[in-house]
Structure formats: structure tokens, C-alpha cells
Amino acid sequence: MTKVLDAQSRKKIAATLRYYRELGIFDLYRREAPEGMNWGRTIVREELSVIAVDAPAARMSNGDEAAVNAGQHAAILNDKVGALRVIREEIGDCTRCRLSQGRTNIVFGVGDPHARIMFVGEGPGADEDAQGEPFVGRAGQLLNNMIAAMGLRREDVFIGNVVKCRPPQNRTPERDECETCGPFLMLQISVVRPEVIVALGATAAKFLLGASDSMAKLRGQIYDFHPIVPHATAEHDPGFTTKLVVTYHPAYLLRDPRQKKETWLDLQMVMKQLGMAVPKRDLERNPERNPERNPEA
């Protein structure tokens, strides 16, 4: 049995290829579709002569492999775990910007692909670079406490960064580095489709919002956010809108614990947006989980 693309599938492939070209992704490779994933129409060998006339995509030469692969990409977007895996494979052993020169591991992201909340930082630090997972150092422990204060677990949310490689000496990522790596974050957002994104720190906030304001001006409000999304499937259409809240980066809170009270107010705003109860009593019983009452956590 052989698979052939119908007219609708061919349109999705063309849209996917255009989208990848806009991201600067030109090298595509053939991969097997996941088990149980169906796309196209099943045909028998006797129908192959008809396909040569009926399906322009089947007549492609150099573009055939890319088109087939893109069709598989479009199909796998129906599965969030598989879609995130595809994005990671597209990143590959990335050398698209200078940050690749000093990294140990690419730090892709971690968490629930169906999460209602997505936390976005600026980039990995030394501990994250060593372990290949975001927010695992001191700042990560504080982020865990912040998440716990909301009545959630780390595995209930999705955590990522604007750039996937550690900047030298933990410096702030440069604009061109954010622009090179940022589209992969947008793809992650488009797959997870969180109800609220929490931008941790100025770098993440300014990149996501395209703003240059100070943290004082960016905080304290809920933004409508329209991520760049693949146009290939109805499930990931360009009309997808989510909410975005800006707060301080945990690393900054370690340097200035006085701002933890403000951060807790930001997190309460997120909880109210999602209809979550603020667990005040639980925080009173467990002050070590409260970023406001335990500034050294």
C-alpha cells in the first residue's frame, strides 16, 4: 500500500514549506510517520498511473523529499508531544548563531505539553547548560517555589527560554541571537498553546512583546499575545491568541529579594486570569513556599 496526498494535504504542505522558509529552515529530511498517524489517502499499486496525472506533488523531483517530509511535519502537529519532538529535531546540533560555540547542551524546554501556564526566561545558565534542562540552579529552585506557591507542581507547567544555548558568562542574549533562536520558542508556544505566558525578566518580556519599555512599565497588566504559528493546520491557526504577564526573573529576585512581593502580585494576577484560587491559607501554613514571606527561598 502507498500513501498519496490529496489536494488539501498538498496545500498544507505548501504552507508548511513557506513557513519554514520564513524561519530560515531550508534543509528538510525524510522521516517515518509515527505509528498510528494517518495522512493522505491509501492507494493500491494499480492506481499509481492515475496519481501521475492527478497529483502534481507526486511528480516533483528534487522537492519531493522535502514535500513528503513537510507533510509528515504537518500531520504530527496534531500530537503535541510529537510536535515538540519535531521542533527539537529541527533545532538539531544548532550552529545558527555564536552561542553554539561555548555551549555544553542545548536547553530545549521541559514540562507539560498541555500546560495552561508557560514560563519563559531569557536563556540557560551554567547549571542549565550542564544538565540540559531550564531553571535547575538557584534561580530554578526559586521558580519551583513560585510555582508551588500557586498550588502547582513544576511538571504542571511548561518552562522554556528565548535562546536555547548559554550566553558566555551568563550575559544578556544579543538581539540577533534572540531573533535567530526565538522562532523556535514561538513554535513551542504554538504547540503548547498555554492560556497564560509568564515572561520572566526584561529580555523575555521585550522579545515577546516587541517592546523596549522598562520592567516597571511592562509589569502590572495582562497583554493579548499573538504568537507566530504554523499555517499548515487548522489546530494551529494564525488566529490563536493567549495572555501574557510580565514579572521579575528569579535570578533578579535572588539579588533583590524586596521585589518578591511584587512578583507574588504578578502571579496572583495570573491565577485570577485562570480562575485559580489563591492558596493564602496554605501559604500561611507553609511560608517556605511563599516567595513573599520567604525571600531567601
LINQUI-V847177 format. One record per helix or strand of 3 or more residues. SS is the DSSP state (~ for helix, > for strand). FROM is the first residue (numbers start at 1). TO is the last residue. If there is no record, write none. Layout:
ss=SS from=FROM to=TO
ss=SS from=FROM to=TO
This chain:
ss=> from=2 to=4
ss=~ from=7 to=23
ss=> from=41 to=43
ss=~ from=45 to=54
ss=~ from=56 to=59
ss=~ from=62 to=76
ss=~ from=80 to=91
ss=~ from=98 to=101
ss=> from=117 to=121
ss=~ from=126 to=131
ss=~ from=138 to=149
ss=~ from=154 to=156
ss=> from=158 to=161
ss=~ from=168 to=170
ss=~ from=175 to=192
ss=> from=196 to=200
ss=~ from=202 to=209
ss=~ from=215 to=218
ss=> from=222 to=225
ss=~ from=234 to=236
ss=> from=242 to=247
ss=~ from=250 to=255
ss=~ from=257 to=273
ss=~ from=280 to=285
ss=~ from=287 to=289
